[in-house]
Amino acid sequence: MLVVLGAGGAWGSRLVALEPLQPFFVAAALAFFGLAFHRLYRRPAACVPGEVCATPAVRRRHRVIFWIVAAFAVVLMSFPLYAPLFY
């Protein structure tokens, strides 16, 4: 959000006001990933034959994109655990 508003990386790295809210942001992200998993695997969308969502290749592509984004998010959310290795 801050990058979208134009805040640069140097300024953003000094911003620690949001650090106490990090557990809430992580919990919200995990909740949204859980919702996405539920919609992709547990309750697939009801599609009329002939629509794009009824195509198996599209569903497979959505699932692949989900797992790529989820893996990237896990790397970013766990950064405080392995960040001291880079100091």
N, CA, C and O atoms as a CHARMM CRD file, in Angstrom:
* protein
*
  348
    1    1 MET  N      0.81700  -1.17800   0.00000 PROA 1      0.00000
    2    1 MET  CA     0.00000   0.00000   0.00000 PROA 1      0.00000
    3    1 MET  C      0.86800   1.25100   0.00000 PROA 1      0.00000
    4    1 MET  O      0.57500   2.22500  -0.69400 PROA 1      0.00000
    5    2 LEU  N      1.93500   1.21400   0.78200 PROA 2      0.00000
    6    2 LEU  CA     2.79500   2.39500   0.83900 PROA 2      0.00000
    7    2 LEU  C      3.53000   2.62100  -0.47500 PROA 2      0.00000
    8    2 LEU  O      3.76200   3.76300  -0.87100 PROA 2      0.00000
    9    3 VAL  N      3.89400   1.54100  -1.14800 PROA 3      0.00000
   10    3 VAL  CA     4.57000   1.67500  -2.43800 PROA 3      0.00000
   11    3 VAL  C      3.61900   2.26900  -3.46400 PROA 3      0.00000
   12    3 VAL  O      4.01500   3.08900  -4.29100 PROA 3      0.00000
   13    4 VAL  N      2.36600   1.85100  -3.40400 PROA 4      0.00000
   14    4 VAL  CA     1.37000   2.40500  -4.31800 PROA 4      0.00000
   15    4 VAL  C      1.20200   3.90100  -4.07900 PROA 4      0.00000
   16    4 VAL  O      0.98000   4.66500  -5.01800 PROA 4      0.00000
   17    5 LEU  N      1.30600   4.30900  -2.84200 PROA 5      0.00000
   18    5 LEU  CA     1.16500   5.72900  -2.50600 PROA 5      0.00000
   19    5 LEU  C      2.42100   6.53500  -2.80200 PROA 5      0.00000
   20    5 LEU  O      2.41300   7.75900  -2.66800 PROA 5      0.00000
   21    6 GLY  N      3.49800   5.87000  -3.20200 PROA 6      0.00000
   22    6 GLY  CA     4.70400   6.57400  -3.59600 PROA 6      0.00000
   23    6 GLY  C      5.81600   6.57400  -2.57400 PROA 6      0.00000
   24    6 GLY  O      6.81900   7.26100  -2.76500 PROA 6      0.00000
   25    7 ALA  N      5.67300   5.83100  -1.50200 PROA 7      0.00000
   26    7 ALA  CA     6.73400   5.78000  -0.50000 PROA 7      0.00000
   27    7 ALA  C      7.87400   4.92100  -1.04000 PROA 7      0.00000
   28    7 ALA  O      7.64400   3.81300  -1.52500 PROA 7      0.00000
   29    8 GLY  N      9.08500   5.42200  -0.95700 PROA 8      0.00000
   30    8 GLY  CA    10.24300   4.69600  -1.45200 PROA 8      0.00000
   31    8 GLY  C     10.71500   3.64200  -0.46900 PROA 8      0.00000
   32    8 GLY  O     10.28600   3.61200   0.68400 PROA 8      0.00000
   33    9 GLY  N     11.60300   2.77800  -0.93800 PROA 9      0.00000
   34    9 GLY  CA    12.11800   1.69400  -0.11100 PROA 9      0.00000
   35    9 GLY  C     12.93700   2.18200   1.06500 PROA 9      0.00000
   36    9 GLY  O     12.84900   1.62100   2.15700 PROA 9      0.00000
   37   10 ALA  N     13.74100   3.23000   0.85300 PROA 10     0.00000
   38   10 ALA  CA    14.57000   3.74700   1.94400 PROA 10     0.00000
   39   10 ALA  C     13.68900   4.31500   3.06000 PROA 10     0.00000
   40   10 ALA  O     13.95900   4.09700   4.24100 PROA 10     0.00000
   41   11 TRP  N     12.64500   5.03900   2.68300 PROA 11     0.00000
   42   11 TRP  CA    11.75100   5.58800   3.69500 PROA 11     0.00000
   43   11 TRP  C     10.94100   4.47400   4.34300 PROA 11     0.00000
   44   11 TRP  O     10.72600   4.49100   5.55500 PROA 11     0.00000
   45   12 GLY  N     10.49300   3.51500   3.55600 PROA 12     0.00000
   46   12 GLY  CA     9.67700   2.43100   4.08300 PROA 12     0.00000
   47   12 GLY  C     10.42900   1.51800   5.02300 PROA 12     0.00000
   48   12 GLY  O      9.83500   0.94100   5.93300 PROA 12     0.00000
   49   13 SER  N     11.74600   1.37600   4.81600 PROA 13     0.00000
   50   13 SER  CA    12.52200   0.50800   5.70100 PROA 13     0.00000
   51   13 SER  C     12.65100   1.09600   7.10200 PROA 13     0.00000
   52   13 SER  O     12.91500   0.36800   8.05900 PROA 13     0.00000
   53   14 ARG  N     12.46800   2.39700   7.22600 PROA 14     0.00000
   54   14 ARG  CA    12.53900   3.03700   8.54300 PROA 14     0.00000
   55   14 ARG  C     11.18300   3.12500   9.22800 PROA 14     0.00000
   56   14 ARG  O     11.08300   3.54700  10.38000 PROA 14     0.00000
   57   15 LEU  N     10.15700   2.72800   8.52100 PROA 15     0.00000
   58   15 LEU  CA     8.80800   2.80500   9.07100 PROA 15     0.00000
   59   15 LEU  C      8.57300   1.60300   9.98300 PROA 15     0.00000
   60   15 LEU  O      8.41900   0.47900   9.50500 PROA 15     0.00000
   61   16 VAL  N      8.54500   1.83500  11.26300 PROA 16     0.00000
   62   16 VAL  CA     8.33100   0.75300  12.22300 PROA 16     0.00000
   63   16 VAL  C      7.01300   0.93800  12.96600 PROA 16     0.00000
   64   16 VAL  O      6.70900   0.18100  13.88800 PROA 16     0.00000
   65   17 ALA  N      6.24200   1.92300  12.57700 PROA 17     0.00000
   66   17 ALA  CA     4.97800   2.16900  13.26300 PROA 17     0.00000
   67   17 ALA  C      3.98600   1.02700  13.04600 PROA 17     0.00000
   68   17 ALA  O      3.13400   0.78100  13.90000 PROA 17     0.00000
   69   18 LEU  N      4.08400   0.33700  11.92900 PROA 18     0.00000
   70   18 LEU  CA     3.16300  -0.76500  11.63800 PROA 18     0.00000
   71   18 LEU  C      3.67500  -2.12300  12.13400 PROA 18     0.00000
   72   18 LEU  O      2.98300  -3.13200  11.99700 PROA 18     0.00000
   73   19 GLU  N      4.86600  -2.15200  12.69800 PROA 19     0.00000
   74   19 GLU  CA     5.43800  -3.41800  13.16200 PROA 19     0.00000
   75   19 GLU  C      4.58500  -4.11700  14.21800 PROA 19     0.00000
   76   19 GLU  O      4.47800  -5.34200  14.16600 PROA 19     0.00000
   77   20 PRO  N      3.97400  -3.42100  15.16800 PROA 20     0.00000
   78   20 PRO  CA     3.12300  -4.12600  16.13300 PROA 20     0.00000
   79   20 PRO  C      1.89700  -4.77300  15.49100 PROA 20     0.00000
   80   20 PRO  O      1.30800  -5.68600  16.06800 PROA 20     0.00000
   81   21 LEU  N      1.51000  -4.31100  14.31000 PROA 21     0.00000
   82   21 LEU  CA     0.34000  -4.86500  13.62200 PROA 21     0.00000
   83   21 LEU  C      0.68200  -6.05000  12.72800 PROA 21     0.00000
   84   21 LEU  O     -0.20900  -6.62000  12.09900 PROA 21     0.00000
   85   22 GLN  N      1.95700  -6.43100  12.65900 PROA 22     0.00000
   86   22 GLN  CA     2.37300  -7.51500  11.77700 PROA 22     0.00000
   87   22 GLN  C      1.61700  -8.82300  12.02300 PROA 22     0.00000
   88   22 GLN  O      1.22800  -9.46700  11.04900 PROA 22     0.00000
   89   23 PRO  N      1.38900  -9.25000  13.26400 PROA 23     0.00000
   90   23 PRO  CA     0.62200 -10.48600  13.46000 PROA 23     0.00000
   91   23 PRO  C     -0.79500 -10.41700  12.89200 PROA 23     0.00000
   92   23 PRO  O     -1.32300 -11.42100  12.41300 PROA 23     0.00000
   93   24 PHE  N     -1.40600  -9.24000  12.94400 PROA 24     0.00000
   94   24 PHE  CA    -2.75000  -9.09700  12.38400 PROA 24     0.00000
   95   24 PHE  C     -2.72500  -9.18500  10.85900 PROA 24     0.00000
   96   24 PHE  O     -3.61500  -9.77900  10.25000 PROA 24     0.00000
   97   25 PHE  N     -1.69800  -8.58800  10.24600 PROA 25     0.00000
   98   25 PHE  CA    -1.56700  -8.66600   8.79300 PROA 25     0.00000
   99   25 PHE  C     -1.31000 -10.10400   8.34800 PROA 25     0.00000
  100   25 PHE  O     -1.86500 -10.55700   7.34700 PROA 25     0.00000
  101   26 VAL  N     -0.47500 -10.81200   9.08600 PROA 26     0.00000
  102   26 VAL  CA    -0.19100 -12.21400   8.75500 PROA 26     0.00000
  103   26 VAL  C     -1.45400 -13.05900   8.92600 PROA 26     0.00000
  104   26 VAL  O     -1.74600 -13.91200   8.08900 PROA 26     0.00000
  105   27 ALA  N     -2.19300 -12.82700   9.99500 PROA 27     0.00000
  106   27 ALA  CA    -3.43100 -13.57800  10.21600 PROA 27     0.00000
  107   27 ALA  C     -4.44400 -13.29100   9.11400 PROA 27     0.00000
  108   27 ALA  O     -5.12400 -14.20500   8.64800 PROA 27     0.00000
  109   28 ALA  N     -4.55100 -12.03500   8.69300 PROA 28     0.00000
  110   28 ALA  CA    -5.47700 -11.69200   7.61000 PROA 28     0.00000
  111   28 ALA  C     -5.05300 -12.35500   6.30200 PROA 28     0.00000
  112   28 ALA  O     -5.89300 -12.86400   5.56100 PROA 28     0.00000
  113   29 ALA  N     -3.75500 -12.34900   6.02000 PROA 29     0.00000
  114   29 ALA  CA    -3.26600 -12.99000   4.79500 PROA 29     0.00000
  115   29 ALA  C     -3.53500 -14.48800   4.82600 PROA 29     0.00000
  116   29 ALA  O     -3.96200 -15.05900   3.82300 PROA 29     0.00000
  117   30 LEU  N     -3.29000 -15.12900   5.96500 PROA 30     0.00000
  118   30 LEU  CA    -3.55400 -16.56800   6.07700 PROA 30     0.00000
  119   30 LEU  C     -5.04000 -16.87800   5.94700 PROA 30     0.00000
  120   30 LEU  O     -5.41700 -17.89800   5.37000 PROA 30     0.00000
  121   31 ALA  N     -5.87500 -16.00700   6.47600 PROA 31     0.00000
  122   31 ALA  CA    -7.32200 -16.20600   6.33800 PROA 31     0.00000
  123   31 ALA  C     -7.74300 -16.10800   4.87500 PROA 31     0.00000
  124   31 ALA  O     -8.55700 -16.90500   4.40700 PROA 31     0.00000
  125   32 PHE  N     -7.19500 -15.14200   4.15800 PROA 32     0.00000
  126   32 PHE  CA    -7.53100 -15.01300   2.74000 PROA 32     0.00000
  127   32 PHE  C     -6.97600 -16.17300   1.91800 PROA 32     0.00000
  128   32 PHE  O     -7.62000 -16.62000   0.96900 PROA 32     0.00000
  129   33 PHE  N     -5.79500 -16.66300   2.27100 PROA 33     0.00000
  130   33 PHE  CA    -5.27700 -17.84700   1.58500 PROA 33     0.00000
  131   33 PHE  C     -6.14100 -19.07200   1.88900 PROA 33     0.00000
  132   33 PHE  O     -6.35000 -19.91400   1.01500 PROA 33     0.00000
  133   34 GLY  N     -6.63800 -19.17400   3.11200 PROA 34     0.00000
  134   34 GLY  CA    -7.55400 -20.26500   3.45000 PROA 34     0.00000
  135   34 GLY  C     -8.84600 -20.17800   2.66000 PROA 34     0.00000
  136   34 GLY  O     -9.36600 -21.19300   2.19800 PROA 34     0.00000
  137   35 LEU  N     -9.36100 -18.98000   2.50400 PROA 35     0.00000
  138   35 LEU  CA   -10.57400 -18.78400   1.71100 PROA 35     0.00000
  139   35 LEU  C    -10.33200 -19.14800   0.24500 PROA 35     0.00000
  140   35 LEU  O    -11.16700 -19.79700  -0.38600 PROA 35     0.00000
  141   36 ALA  N     -9.19600 -18.73100  -0.28600 PROA 36     0.00000
  142   36 ALA  CA    -8.87100 -19.06100  -1.67000 PROA 36     0.00000
  143   36 ALA  C     -8.71000 -20.57400  -1.84300 PROA 36     0.00000
  144   36 ALA  O     -9.17000 -21.13100  -2.84000 PROA 36     0.00000
  145   37 PHE  N     -8.06300 -21.24200  -0.88500 PROA 37     0.00000
  146   37 PHE  CA    -7.91600 -22.69400  -0.94900 PROA 37     0.00000
  147   37 PHE  C     -9.28400 -23.36500  -0.91900 PROA 37     0.00000
  148   37 PHE  O     -9.54000 -24.30800  -1.66800 PROA 37     0.00000
  149   38 HSD  N    -10.14400 -22.88100  -0.06300 PROA 38     0.00000
  150   38 HSD  CA   -11.49500 -23.44700   0.04800 PROA 38     0.00000
  151   38 HSD  C    -12.25000 -23.30200  -1.27200 PROA 38     0.00000
  152   38 HSD  O    -12.92000 -24.23400  -1.71500 PROA 38     0.00000
  153   39 ARG  N    -12.13900 -22.13800  -1.89300 PROA 39     0.00000
  154   39 ARG  CA   -12.85200 -21.91200  -3.15800 PROA 39     0.00000
  155   39 ARG  C    -12.24400 -22.69100  -4.31100 PROA 39     0.00000
  156   39 ARG  O    -12.95200 -23.05700  -5.24900 PROA 39     0.00000
  157   40 LEU  N    -10.92800 -22.95600  -4.25700 PROA 40     0.00000
  158   40 LEU  CA   -10.28100 -23.68300  -5.34700 PROA 40     0.00000
  159   40 LEU  C    -10.43600 -25.20000  -5.22900 PROA 40     0.00000
  160   40 LEU  O    -10.57300 -25.89000  -6.23900 PROA 40     0.00000
  161   41 TYR  N    -10.41600 -25.72000  -4.00300 PROA 41     0.00000
  162   41 TYR  CA   -10.36600 -27.16600  -3.83500 PROA 41     0.00000
  163   41 TYR  C    -11.62600 -27.75500  -3.19400 PROA 41     0.00000
  164   41 TYR  O    -12.13400 -28.77000  -3.67100 PROA 41     0.00000
  165   42 ARG  N    -12.12700 -27.15500  -2.14900 PROA 42     0.00000
  166   42 ARG  CA   -13.25800 -27.73600  -1.41700 PROA 42     0.00000
  167   42 ARG  C    -14.59800 -27.45500  -2.07800 PROA 42     0.00000
  168   42 ARG  O    -15.44500 -28.34400  -2.16300 PROA 42     0.00000
  169   43 ARG  N    -14.79800 -26.24100  -2.54300 PROA 43     0.00000
  170   43 ARG  CA   -16.06700 -25.84200  -3.12500 PROA 43     0.00000
  171   43 ARG  C    -15.80700 -25.19300  -4.47900 PROA 43     0.00000
  172   43 ARG  O    -15.79400 -23.96700  -4.59100 PROA 43     0.00000
  173   44 PRO  N    -15.60100 -26.01000  -5.50200 PROA 44     0.00000
  174   44 PRO  CA   -15.36700 -25.39600  -6.80900 PROA 44     0.00000
  175   44 PRO  C    -16.60300 -24.64600  -7.28600 PROA 44     0.00000
  176   44 PRO  O    -17.73600 -25.01900  -6.98200 PROA 44     0.00000
  177   45 ALA  N    -16.36200 -23.60700  -8.02100 PROA 45     0.00000
  178   45 ALA  CA   -17.46100 -22.76000  -8.50300 PROA 45     0.00000
  179   45 ALA  C    -18.36700 -23.54500  -9.44600 PROA 45     0.00000
  180   45 ALA  O    -17.89300 -24.32800 -10.26900 PROA 45     0.00000
  181   46 ALA  N    -19.66400 -23.32900  -9.31900 PROA 46     0.00000
  182   46 ALA  CA   -20.62600 -23.96500 -10.20900 PROA 46     0.00000
  183   46 ALA  C    -20.59600 -23.22800 -11.53900 PROA 46     0.00000
  184   46 ALA  O    -20.92200 -22.04300 -11.61100 PROA 46     0.00000
  185   47 CYS  N    -20.20600 -23.93300 -12.57900 PROA 47     0.00000
  186   47 CYS  CA   -20.07600 -23.31400 -13.89900 PROA 47     0.00000
  187   47 CYS  C    -21.00900 -24.00300 -14.88400 PROA 47     0.00000
  188   47 CYS  O    -21.22400 -25.21500 -14.84400 PROA 47     0.00000
  189   48 VAL  N    -21.53600 -23.20000 -15.74100 PROA 48     0.00000
  190   48 VAL  CA   -22.34200 -23.71200 -16.83400 PROA 48     0.00000
  191   48 VAL  C    -21.37900 -24.23000 -17.90100 PROA 48     0.00000
  192   48 VAL  O    -20.39000 -23.55900 -18.19800 PROA 48     0.00000
  193   49 PRO  N    -21.63600 -25.39400 -18.48200 PROA 49     0.00000
  194   49 PRO  CA   -20.74100 -25.88000 -19.54600 PROA 49     0.00000
  195   49 PRO  C    -20.59200 -24.83900 -20.64700 PROA 49     0.00000
  196   49 PRO  O    -21.56300 -24.23200 -21.09800 PROA 49     0.00000
  197   50 GLY  N    -19.35400 -24.65600 -21.05900 PROA 50     0.00000
  198   50 GLY  CA   -19.05800 -23.66400 -22.08500 PROA 50     0.00000
  199   50 GLY  C    -18.45400 -22.38900 -21.53100 PROA 50     0.00000
  200   50 GLY  O    -17.86600 -21.61500 -22.28600 PROA 50     0.00000
  201   51 GLU  N    -18.58300 -22.14700 -20.22700 PROA 51     0.00000
  202   51 GLU  CA   -17.95100 -20.97600 -19.61300 PROA 51     0.00000
  203   51 GLU  C    -16.47900 -21.25400 -19.37900 PROA 51     0.00000
  204   51 GLU  O    -16.03700 -22.40300 -19.39300 PROA 51     0.00000
  205   52 VAL  N    -15.73400 -20.19400 -19.16700 PROA 52     0.00000
  206   52 VAL  CA   -14.29300 -20.33000 -18.98300 PROA 52     0.00000
  207   52 VAL  C    -13.96800 -21.12300 -17.72300 PROA 52     0.00000
  208   52 VAL  O    -13.02800 -21.91800 -17.71800 PROA 52     0.00000
  209   53 CYS  N    -14.73200 -20.91500 -16.65700 PROA 53     0.00000
  210   53 CYS  CA   -14.41900 -21.58700 -15.39200 PROA 53     0.00000
  211   53 CYS  C    -14.67800 -23.08400 -15.45900 PROA 53     0.00000
  212   53 CYS  O    -14.22000 -23.81700 -14.58300 PROA 53     0.00000
  213   54 ALA  N    -15.39400 -23.56000 -16.46600 PROA 54     0.00000
  214   54 ALA  CA   -15.65900 -24.99100 -16.60200 PROA 54     0.00000
  215   54 ALA  C    -14.50300 -25.72400 -17.27900 PROA 54     0.00000
  216   54 ALA  O    -14.48600 -26.95400 -17.29800 PROA 54     0.00000
  217   55 THR  N    -13.55400 -25.00500 -17.82500 PROA 55     0.00000
  218   55 THR  CA   -12.42000 -25.61000 -18.51300 PROA 55     0.00000
  219   55 THR  C    -11.39900 -26.10700 -17.49600 PROA 55     0.00000
  220   55 THR  O    -10.95300 -25.33200 -16.64900 PROA 55     0.00000
  221   56 PRO  N    -11.01500 -27.39100 -17.56000 PROA 56     0.00000
  222   56 PRO  CA   -10.03800 -27.92500 -16.59900 PROA 56     0.00000
  223   56 PRO  C     -8.69100 -27.20300 -16.64900 PROA 56     0.00000
  224   56 PRO  O     -8.03600 -27.06200 -15.61600 PROA 56     0.00000
  225   57 ALA  N     -8.27200 -26.75100 -17.80800 PROA 57     0.00000
  226   57 ALA  CA    -6.98200 -26.05300 -17.90500 PROA 57     0.00000
  227   57 ALA  C     -7.00500 -24.73900 -17.12700 PROA 57     0.00000
  228   57 ALA  O     -5.99800 -24.35300 -16.53300 PROA 57     0.00000
  229   58 VAL  N     -8.12900 -24.06100 -17.12600 PROA 58     0.00000
  230   58 VAL  CA    -8.24200 -22.79300 -16.38600 PROA 58     0.00000
  231   58 VAL  C     -8.20000 -23.05700 -14.88900 PROA 58     0.00000
  232   58 VAL  O     -7.52500 -22.34300 -14.14800 PROA 58     0.00000
  233   59 ARG  N     -8.92400 -24.08700 -14.44000 PROA 59     0.00000
  234   59 ARG  CA    -8.88400 -24.42200 -13.00500 PROA 59     0.00000
  235   59 ARG  C     -7.47800 -24.81800 -12.57700 PROA 59     0.00000
  236   59 ARG  O     -7.02200 -24.42900 -11.50200 PROA 59     0.00000
  237   60 ARG  N     -6.78600 -25.59600 -13.41700 PROA 60     0.00000
  238   60 ARG  CA    -5.41100 -26.00800 -13.09300 PROA 60     0.00000
  239   60 ARG  C     -4.50000 -24.78500 -13.03500 PROA 60     0.00000
  240   60 ARG  O     -3.64500 -24.69600 -12.15400 PROA 60     0.00000
  241   61 ARG  N     -4.67000 -23.84500 -13.95900 PROA 61     0.00000
  242   61 ARG  CA    -3.85600 -22.62900 -13.96600 PROA 61     0.00000
  243   61 ARG  C     -4.10700 -21.80800 -12.70500 PROA 61     0.00000
  244   61 ARG  O     -3.16300 -21.27300 -12.12500 PROA 61     0.00000
  245   62 HSD  N     -5.35000 -21.70100 -12.27500 PROA 62     0.00000
  246   62 HSD  CA    -5.66800 -20.97600 -11.04000 PROA 62     0.00000
  247   62 HSD  C     -4.98800 -21.62300  -9.84800 PROA 62     0.00000
  248   62 HSD  O     -4.46600 -20.93300  -8.97200 PROA 62     0.00000
  249   63 ARG  N     -4.99500 -22.94800  -9.81500 PROA 63     0.00000
  250   63 ARG  CA    -4.36800 -23.65000  -8.69400 PROA 63     0.00000
  251   63 ARG  C     -2.85600 -23.47100  -8.69400 PROA 63     0.00000
  252   63 ARG  O     -2.25600 -23.29800  -7.63300 PROA 63     0.00000
  253   64 VAL  N     -2.23400 -23.50800  -9.86300 PROA 64     0.00000
  254   64 VAL  CA    -0.78500 -23.29900  -9.94700 PROA 64     0.00000
  255   64 VAL  C     -0.42900 -21.88600  -9.50000 PROA 64     0.00000
  256   64 VAL  O      0.52000 -21.69500  -8.74000 PROA 64     0.00000
  257   65 ILE  N     -1.17900 -20.90700  -9.96300 PROA 65     0.00000
  258   65 ILE  CA    -0.92700 -19.52000  -9.55500 PROA 65     0.00000
  259   65 ILE  C     -1.12600 -19.36200  -8.05500 PROA 65     0.00000
  260   65 ILE  O     -0.35600 -18.66100  -7.39800 PROA 65     0.00000
  261   66 PHE  N     -2.15500 -20.01000  -7.50600 PROA 66     0.00000
  262   66 PHE  CA    -2.38800 -19.95100  -6.06000 PROA 66     0.00000
  263   66 PHE  C     -1.17200 -20.45800  -5.29800 PROA 66     0.00000
  264   66 PHE  O     -0.72700 -19.81300  -4.34900 PROA 66     0.00000
  265   67 TRP  N     -0.62400 -21.61500  -5.70100 PROA 67     0.00000
  266   67 TRP  CA     0.50600 -22.19000  -4.96300 PROA 67     0.00000
  267   67 TRP  C      1.77600 -21.36700  -5.13600 PROA 67     0.00000
  268   67 TRP  O      2.58100 -21.29000  -4.20700 PROA 67     0.00000
  269   68 ILE  N      1.97600 -20.75900  -6.27900 PROA 68     0.00000
  270   68 ILE  CA     3.15000 -19.90100  -6.46700 PROA 68     0.00000
  271   68 ILE  C      3.05400 -18.67300  -5.56300 PROA 68     0.00000
  272   68 ILE  O      4.02400 -18.30700  -4.89800 PROA 68     0.00000
  273   69 VAL  N      1.89600 -18.04600  -5.54100 PROA 69     0.00000
  274   69 VAL  CA     1.70000 -16.86000  -4.69500 PROA 69     0.00000
  275   69 VAL  C      1.77300 -17.23800  -3.22200 PROA 69     0.00000
  276   69 VAL  O      2.33300 -16.48900  -2.42200 PROA 69     0.00000
  277   70 ALA  N      1.21200 -18.39400  -2.84800 PROA 70     0.00000
  278   70 ALA  CA     1.26400 -18.83000  -1.45300 PROA 70     0.00000
  279   70 ALA  C      2.70600 -19.08900  -1.01400 PROA 70     0.00000
  280   70 ALA  O      3.08800 -18.72500   0.09900 PROA 70     0.00000
  281   71 ALA  N      3.50500 -19.71200  -1.87400 PROA 71     0.00000
  282   71 ALA  CA     4.91200 -19.96000  -1.52000 PROA 71     0.00000
  283   71 ALA  C      5.67100 -18.64300  -1.37000 PROA 71     0.00000
  284   71 ALA  O      6.46600 -18.48500  -0.44400 PROA 71     0.00000
  285   72 PHE  N      5.42800 -17.70500  -2.27300 PROA 72     0.00000
  286   72 PHE  CA     6.07900 -16.39800  -2.18500 PROA 72     0.00000
  287   72 PHE  C      5.65500 -15.67100  -0.90900 PROA 72     0.00000
  288   72 PHE  O      6.47600 -15.02000  -0.26200 PROA 72     0.00000
  289   73 ALA  N      4.38500 -15.77900  -0.54900 PROA 73     0.00000
  290   73 ALA  CA     3.88900 -15.12300   0.66300 PROA 73     0.00000
  291   73 ALA  C      4.50500 -15.74000   1.91300 PROA 73     0.00000
  292   73 ALA  O      4.80900 -15.02700   2.86900 PROA 73     0.00000
  293   74 VAL  N      4.68900 -17.05200   1.91600 PROA 74     0.00000
  294   74 VAL  CA     5.32100 -17.70700   3.06700 PROA 74     0.00000
  295   74 VAL  C      6.75600 -17.23000   3.22500 PROA 74     0.00000
  296   74 VAL  O      7.21500 -16.99300   4.34200 PROA 74     0.00000
  297   75 VAL  N      7.46500 -17.08800   2.11400 PROA 75     0.00000
  298   75 VAL  CA     8.83900 -16.57600   2.17200 PROA 75     0.00000
  299   75 VAL  C      8.85600 -15.16400   2.74600 PROA 75     0.00000
  300   75 VAL  O      9.69900 -14.84100   3.58200 PROA 75     0.00000
  301   76 LEU  N      7.93000 -14.32700   2.30000 PROA 76     0.00000
  302   76 LEU  CA     7.89500 -12.94800   2.80100 PROA 76     0.00000
  303   76 LEU  C      7.44100 -12.86700   4.25700 PROA 76     0.00000
  304   76 LEU  O      7.98500 -12.08100   5.03200 PROA 76     0.00000
  305   77 MET  N      6.44500 -13.67500   4.63200 PROA 77     0.00000
  306   77 MET  CA     5.95000 -13.61600   6.01100 PROA 77     0.00000
  307   77 MET  C      6.94800 -14.18900   7.00700 PROA 77     0.00000
  308   77 MET  O      6.94700 -13.80100   8.17600 PROA 77     0.00000
  309   78 SER  N      7.79100 -15.09900   6.56400 PROA 78     0.00000
  310   78 SER  CA     8.77100 -15.68100   7.48000 PROA 78     0.00000
  311   78 SER  C     10.09600 -14.93200   7.44400 PROA 78     0.00000
  312   78 SER  O     11.05100 -15.35600   8.09300 PROA 78     0.00000
  313   79 PHE  N     10.17900 -13.84700   6.71600 PROA 79     0.00000
  314   79 PHE  CA    11.42500 -13.08800   6.61700 PROA 79     0.00000
  315   79 PHE  C     11.99500 -12.66200   7.96300 PROA 79     0.00000
  316   79 PHE  O     13.21100 -12.72600   8.13800 PROA 79     0.00000
  317   80 PRO  N     11.17500 -12.22800   8.93100 PROA 80     0.00000
  318   80 PRO  CA    11.77900 -11.85400  10.22400 PROA 80     0.00000
  319   80 PRO  C     12.50200 -13.01900  10.91300 PROA 80     0.00000
  320   80 PRO  O     13.35300 -12.78600  11.77100 PROA 80     0.00000
  321   81 LEU  N     12.18500 -14.24000  10.56000 PROA 81     0.00000
  322   81 LEU  CA    12.84700 -15.38500  11.18100 PROA 81     0.00000
  323   81 LEU  C     14.26300 -15.59900  10.62600 PROA 81     0.00000
  324   81 LEU  O     15.17300 -15.95900  11.37300 PROA 81     0.00000
  325   82 TYR  N     14.44700 -15.37900   9.32900 PROA 82     0.00000
  326   82 TYR  CA    15.76500 -15.61900   8.74400 PROA 82     0.00000
  327   82 TYR  C     16.48900 -14.32200   8.35200 PROA 82     0.00000
  328   82 TYR  O     17.58000 -14.38500   7.78600 PROA 82     0.00000
  329   83 ALA  N     15.92000 -13.17900   8.63400 PROA 83     0.00000
  330   83 ALA  CA    16.57800 -11.90500   8.32000 PROA 83     0.00000
  331   83 ALA  C     17.90400 -11.73200   9.04800 PROA 83     0.00000
  332   83 ALA  O     18.83700 -11.18900   8.45600 PROA 83     0.00000
  333   84 PRO  N     18.04000 -12.16700  10.31300 PROA 84     0.00000
  334   84 PRO  CA    19.34300 -11.98900  10.97900 PROA 84     0.00000
  335   84 PRO  C     20.50400 -12.69700  10.29100 PROA 84     0.00000
  336   84 PRO  O     21.66300 -12.35900  10.53000 PROA 84     0.00000
  337   85 LEU  N     20.20600 -13.67500   9.44000 PROA 85     0.00000
  338   85 LEU  CA    21.27800 -14.35500   8.71900 PROA 85     0.00000
  339   85 LEU  C     21.94300 -13.44400   7.68500 PROA 85     0.00000
  340   85 LEU  O     23.07000 -13.70100   7.26200 PROA 85     0.00000
  341   86 PHE  N     21.24800 -12.38400   7.28100 PROA 86     0.00000
  342   86 PHE  CA    21.77100 -11.47700   6.28100 PROA 86     0.00000
  343   86 PHE  C     22.48200 -10.27300   6.88300 PROA 86     0.00000
  344   86 PHE  O     23.05500  -9.46800   6.14900 PROA 86     0.00000
  345   87 TYR  N     22.45600 -10.13700   8.20000 PROA 87     0.00000
  346   87 TYR  CA    23.10600  -8.97500   8.83400 PROA 87     0.00000
  347   87 TYR  C     24.57000  -9.21800   9.02000 PROA 87     0.00000
  348   87 TYR  O     25.27900  -8.35500   9.53600 PROA 87     0.00000
